[in-house]
Amino acid sequence: MTKDILMIGYGPVGRATVALLQARGTPVRVAQRSRPADLPEGVGFVRCDVLDPASVGAAVEGAAQIAVAIGFEYTGKTWEKVWPLAMRHLLDACAAQGARMVFLDNLYMLGPQRAPLVETMALSDHGRKPAARALITRMWQRDSRVRVAALRAPDFYGPGVRLSHLGDTGLAAIARGKAATFLFSPDQPHDYAYVPDIGRAMVTLLDAGDDAFGQAWNMPCAPTLTSRAILAIGARQAGTRLRIHAVPRWLLALLSPMIGFVREIREMRFQWDRPYHVDATKWQQRFWSDVTPFEVGVAATIESFAR
């Protein structure tokens, strides 16, 4: 079988990554549980359940590299159970095939910080979801059989991205002429990554030499703004007045015992009660720094939601 790249997960980042690979003629397949309805012609597909080791092994067969951009139900209980299983199956399959892995990660595993986030910070077990991400980080770091590069990205946004603080209740609401709803303070400086830029970064790591593997890389972002400032850009692009319903901290605390999602999201409040800045100096010195400005990215996002 011809050695190709296997994209596991076809959400927004998977789509952006596959589009770039296909545009330059790189053989690429997509793997997930069901075939995407919008899979481009010429892109292969294989059914794969990352919680089934045989399924993962069969999907990875013949791949020179795999790119992983997957997610699970947003609960600590689920993450504690499924993330270690998924990582074990991915590592075992890559080891069997001699395939490299580029893994899209977040920054939860660094826990509460006051300083800009850098790759050398110690892993944290603060909270169930951060602890789960710290555990799987240790798994790939300690597995000498497989070459892994982790791309750590903060909250992201972009055309069609709905499961985001700037998604359905943010820029999508503004595009529909409605008020945005924000679960935390929209006035803290906070880094966001643009999905097409993340796809570009995934391809950059797939193209990189082996010396870029065995380590984590922070995703570069546009200059830090507050969420309010980003939503204001969206309102200008949509030709409307910005309206934001910010949920006060006391109400989140009151609702947390009764509403599971609020309880799960409140665990991550340390990302929103202080400035949240991702230091991508390491990436910028090795690769590139010309990320998409918010004015450009937000305009494309508003346009996608207005269709």
N, C-alpha and C positions, 0 to 999 in steps of 0.2 A: 504494500500500500504506500502511496506517495505520502511523504511526511508533510503535514500541514499544521495549521494553528487551530486549536479547538477552543471556541468561546463558550464557556459554561455560564449560562444566564444571559437572557436577552431582554433585560430591562433597558432603561435609558442609556446606561454606560455601555452595556453590551451592544446595543444598536450603534452607538457612536463609534465604538471600536471596530466592529465588523464593517461599517461603512468605509472607514479609512483603509482597512486592509483590502477590501474588495476593489476600491477605487484604484489602487496601485497594482492590482493583479495578484495579490497574495492568496493562495488557496486557504480557505477558512471554512470551518463547519461550526454550527451552533448545536449545543447540547442543553436540553432541559426536559422537563417531564412531558410537555406537549408542544407540538409544532406551532411556531408563531404564524398567525394568519398573514403577517406582512413580511415574511422572510423573503429577501430579495432573490431573484432568479440567479442561479449560479452559486449560491451559498448552500452547502450541504447541511443536513440535519440528522441528528441521532438522538433518540430518546434516552434520557438519563435522569435518574433519581440519585442525588448525591448522598442520600441516606442508605442506599443499597450498594454495597461494595462491588458486587458483580456488575451492576449497571455502570458504575463509574469506570471500572476496569475495561469494560467493553467499549465505552465511549472514547476513552483516552488512547486506545490502541491505534497506532499509526500516526499519532500526533508528535511533532517535534517539540511543541510548546503548548501549554494551556494558559488561557486567560480566564480568571474567575471573578465574576461580579454577580453574586447571589445574595439573597436575603431570606430571612425567616420571620415568622410572626413576632411582633415587637413586644415580647414579654420575657422577663428574666428567667422564668421557669422553662420556657421553650429554648432560649439561648443556652442555658446551662446543659440541656440535654442534647440538642442537635448540633451545635457548632463543633464540639470535640469530635463527634462522629463524622461529620462532613469533612473536617480537616484530616482526620485519620484516613478516610477513604481516598481523598485527593492525593495525599502524600504517598500512600501505598501504590496507587495507580501510576503516579508519575515515576516512582522508583522502579516499578516493573518495566516501564517503557523507556526509561532514561530521558524523560521529558522535563523541561524547565517549567516553572509555574510563576506567572505574574498574578498576584492576588490583590484585588481591590479591598482595602481595609478602611476603617475609620480611625478616630483618635481617642475613642472611649478608654482604651487601655492605659492612658496616661493619667486618668483621674483628675481631681481638682488641682488646678495650677493657677498661679498669679502671673507667671512669666510667659513669654511666647513659647509655644510648643515646639520642641526640637526632638529629633529622632533619638537622641542619647538619654532622654529622661527615663527614669526607672518605671517599670510596669507597676500598675496599681490594681488592687483588688477592692477598690472603693465602689460598692454597689454590685448588684448581680450581673448586669449586662457588661459593665467594664471588666469585671472579673472573668467573664466568659471570653471576652476578646483578649485579655491578658493570657489566659490559658492557651488559646490556640496560637498566639504569637510564640509562646515558649515552645509549643510543639514543633512549628516549622524551624525555629531557630536552632533547636537541638537535634534535628533530623539531618544527619550528614549524608543521607542517600540522595537528597533532592536539592536542586538549586532553586531557591525561592526569592523573589523580589516582591516586597509588599509596598503598594502605593497607598499612603494614608491620606485620605481626603476628608475635609470637614463637611458640614451640611452643603448640599449642592442644589442647583437650580438650572433651568434651561427649558427649551421648547418641549412641551409635553410632559414635563416632570411634575407630577401631582403630589406624590408622597414626600413633601418637603415643607419646611416652615414658610417657604416662599411659593409653595405650590397651590393646591386647591383653595386654601383659605387665605392665600396671599395674592400673588400676581394673577392667578386665574380669577379670583373674585373681583379684582380691580378691572380686569379685561371685560368682565360682565357688567361693569358699572356698579358693583356692590362694595360694601366696606370690607376691608381686610380684617381678619381676626388673628391675633397673635397671643400665644399661650404664655409667653414670658415678656419681659420688658423689651420693647423694640428700640430702646435708646442706648443699649450697650454696643460698643464696637464689636463686630462679629464677622469673621471671615466666611465667605461662601465660595465654592468652586463651581465653575460653569461646566456643564456636562460635556459639551464638545471638547473642551480643554482636557477633561479627564480622559476621554477616549484617546486623544492625542498622546497623553502621558502614558497610557497603557501600551500603545504602539511603540512609543519611544523605549520603554523597558523591554518589550519583546525584541526590539532591534539591538539592544545594548549587549555588550560583551559580558562574559561570565563574571567579571570583576564587579558588575553592578548588582549581582545576586548575593544572597546570604545577608541581606540588610533591608531596612525600611527606608522609604523615601517620602518626604512630605510633599503633598501636592501644592504647586504654586497657585496663588489666588490674586485677583485684582486688589489694588490698595484697599485696606480695610475701611468699611463704612458701617454705620448703624443699620439695622434692619429697616428702621423708619426711613432713612435716606434712600435705601434701595427701593422700597415700596413707593417713595415719592417719585423716583425716576419712572417707575411703572405707571403711575398716575399721569405724569406729563405725557408719556408715550401714548396713553389711552385717551388723552384729552379730557381728563376728569379731575375732580378735586379729591385729594387723598383723604380717606376716612379709615381710621383704625380702631377696632375694639380690642384693647389690650386686657387680658384677664389678670386681675390683681393677684398678688402672691397669696393673700389670705383666702381668696376663693379657691385657688388650686389646692391649698391645704385642706379646705373644708370638703372639696369634692373627691379628694384622693382616696379616702376609705370606701367610697361608694362607686366610683367609676374606674374600672381597671385601666383604661388607656391613660387617664390622668395620673394614676398612681405610677404607671410605667414611665411616662414622660417626665414626671416630677423627679424621679430618681436622677435624671440628667440635668437638673437645674443648675449644677455648677458650671455648665457650659454657657449659661445665659445670665447669671447674676454678677458677672464681671467681664471685662474686656476679654475677647477670645481671639487670639492671634496665632496663626500658624507660620512658623519660621521655615521657609523653603530655601534658605541660603544654599544648603547642600545640593539641592536639585538645580538651582539656577547656576551654580558654578560648574556643574557637570553637563547639563543639558541646555535648557532654554528658559527664558523668563517672559516672553512676549504673550502673556495671557490676554484673554478677551476683556476689554473694559466693560464695566457695568452698563454704561450707556448703550453699548452694542448688544450685549447679552440680554439685558432686560427688554430691549426693543424686540428682539427675535422671540423672546418668551411671550411677551404680551401678544404679539402677532399670532403665535401658535394657538393661544387660548381664545383669540377673538374669531377664529375661523368657524 
